[in-house]
Amino acid sequence: MKKYTIIFLFAVILLPSCMDDPPVLPDTNKGNFEALWKIIDTKYCYLDYKHINWDSIHTIYEQRVTDSTEVFAFFDLMGSMLGELKDGHVNLYSSFDHSRYWKWYTDYPANFNSSLIYSNKYLGGNYRIASGLRYAKIDNDSIGYIYYGSFSNGFSDTNMRYVMTYFKECKGLIIDVRDNGGGMLDYSEQLASYFFKEDAITGYIRHKTGTGHSDFSDPVEIKTPAHKTLQWQRPVAILTNRMSFSATNDFVNRMKMAPNATIVGDKTGGGGGLPFSSELSNGWMIRFSASPMFDSNMQSTEWGIEPDVKDSLTKSDEAKGYDTIIERAINILKK
């Protein structure tokens, strides 16, 4: 299995007092187990949505916990319990390891081959770099192509102004966010803003208001502003795969509402819950989804976002040096 560094979305979250740390329990295996279970029970936002019987999970795992359980075995047991949530935003951190749930992408085709995009047919060896953006003209200079590998790598309006100037003669633009594991929500909003003619409501968020599994605030609008001076008015294709996660999932959700945008490729990996952290008595940190996010139709984005045009990278195209998804996007833009 390939090893990836998943970069999660970050944001400043103002949450109600119910998100305060729980009462400190004894620093024993049993005490830390109960504290971890309680944090998820009272603060995690998707228990009802995912139809998870967290009480039953407690019964199953509590029987396996003893205060004499060796530290690595205890950590792995707690990681397995958290894996029942099937959430890439849920991690247990210690000084020697951190737990993670990866099946949201490992159980699916990769639909991305970095050696292809850096071949002479696409980015080549002389591509330009504007902060986190790698870009070049492709298809006989008729299409602009940007690969953006992480929303933790910032960019500025100045960067984008030069990129748009460079592509001013192109018929369309491709933004490839495959294998982009996320990063800063601010950059998601900023990148999307260049493709809107006017401000738009592109989603909603809710916050926990109590300890019940479904104690949430009313939906709060998430708006994508139209940039005041930089607006790409021609067609744009956004390329996605299952590794398009977290802040990238948010970007794709915003671009679903952009007037000239088409999402091409595979369903995104999801990660629609804003993360929050708590600390156990033994110093381990637990990060979990605390605030659910939705699209403009109030549909959850936790499980991912379907593309407008679904396509997959084929072995036959790979063997010939072609990226099936890029080629599909080129054809869409040229039409």
C-alpha positions, -999 to +999 in steps of 0.1 A: +000+000+000+013+034-009+022+057+020+008+092+018+010+122+040-025+134+044-028+171+050-061+180+067-081+212+064-076+238+091-099+267+101-107+289+131-138+273+146-159+291+172-177+263+189-201+263+219-191+255+254-201+218+249-168+214+230-148+221+262-125+193+273-143+166+294-136+160+331-101+145+336-104+107+342-076+086+358-045+082+338-049+044+333-058+024+303-094+021+314-096+058+323-082+069+290-104+045+271-135+059+288-123+095+281-117+088+244-150+070+240-169+099+258-152+125+236-165+108+205-199+102+220-205+138+229-185+157+203-182+138+171-206+150+145-214+120+123-226+092+146-262+095+137-255+103+100-234+072+097-258+051+117-231+041+142-241+025+174-214+039+196-228+022+227-222-012+211-187-001+201-181+006+238-192-028+248-170-045+223-138-026+230-142-021+268-140-059+272-105-058+256-090-031+278-070-039+309-047-016+329-019-041+322-022-039+284+011-029+269+012+007+256+016-001+219-012-027+220-034-003+239-028+025+213-036+001+184-068-010+202-079+026+205-070+032+169-091+003+158-120+016+178-117+050+160-115+032+127-151+022+132-160+058+124-146+054+088-134+090+089-101+103+075-103+133+098-101+111+130-066+105+143-052+096+177-017+111+183+010+100+206+047+106+209+053+073+191+025+069+165-007+083+151-037+063+141-053+068+107-082+055+086-071+052+049-097+030+033-116+060+020-090+060-008-070+027-007-102+008-016-105+027-049-085+031-081-057+058-079-066+075-111-034+095-109+002+089-121+026+117-113+051+105-139+025+112-166+018+148-156+055+156-155+061+141-189+068+163-219+032+158-230+019+178-200+040+198-175+073+186-189+106+195-173+104+233-178+070+240-162+066+273-144+061+276-106+040+303-089+042+295-052+022+262-048+010+263-085+028+244-112+017+253-146+022+250-184+005+253-217-005+219-232-023+206-263-003+228-287-006+257-263-044+257-266-051+248-230-037+261-197-028+234-171-022+239-134-013+212-110-020+221-074-008+194-050-016+208-016-039+235-001-012+240+026+010+257-001-002+292-004-004+315-034-013+352-039-034+373-062-002+383-078+007+347-085-027+341-101-026+373-121+006+362-138-008+327-144-039+341-160-018+364-181+003+335-193-029+316-203-046+346-219-047+330-254-058+296-242-093+283-249-097+268-214-080+260-182-074+227-163-069+227-125-057+193-114-062+187-077-058+149-078-038+136-048-043+169-031-050+158+005-061+193+017-047+221+038-061+256+045-097+264+038-087+300+031-069+289+000-098+268-011-121+299-010-095+321-026-088+298-055-125+293-062-132+330-060-114+336-094-141+316-112-172+333-099-189+363-115-208+372-083-209+360-047-227+327-043-239+305-015-220+273-021-226+253+011-236+253+047-221+243+081-236+233+114-220+233+149-226+211+179-248+228+205-250+200+231-238+165+239-265+146+220-255+130+187-279+153+168-276+185+188-266+210+161-272+247+153-292+258+124-273+257+091-249+286+086-243+297+050-209+293+034-203+319+007-178+319-021-170+355-030-163+366-066-129+381-068-132+418-075-103+421-100-094+386-111-120+365-129-114+337-154-144+339-177-136+309-200-142+272-194-124+255-166-121+218-158-113+205-123-097+171-122-104+149-091-098+115-076-103+098-043-072+115-028-089+149-033-097+152+004-107+177+031-100+213+019-098+200-016-132+184-011-144+219-001-128+235-032-145+210-055-178+216-037-174+254-043-165+248-080-196+228-085-214+261-084-190+281-106-207+291-139-181+278-164-167+248-144-168+211-151-156+185-125-139+156-143-125+123-130-135+103-099-155+110-068-135+130-042-125+114-010-147+135+012-136+148+046-166+171+051-163+176+088-142+205+104-118+189+129-114+197+166-089+183+191-090+171+227-063+157+250-064+126+271-049+122+306-019+104+292-011+133+268-024+116+237-043+140+214-075+130+196-086+149+165-121+143+152-148+158+129-168+183+150-189+204+125-206+188+095-204+206+062-230+204+033-233+214-003-257+241-016-286+216-014-278+207+022-264+173+012-235+161+033-201+162+017-185+138+042-185+108+017-172+128-013-185+147-043-194+131-076-178+146-107-199+161-135-181+138-160-168+105-145-137+090-161-108+068-151-072+065-159-068+034-182-038+011-183-037+013-221-035+051-220-008+050-193+012+026-215+011+052-243+020+081-221-015+096-220-035+106-189-071+096-197-086+122-174-065+151-187-074+141-223-111+140-214-109+175-199-091+188-230-119+175-252-145+191-230-128+225-230-122+226-267-159+219-274 
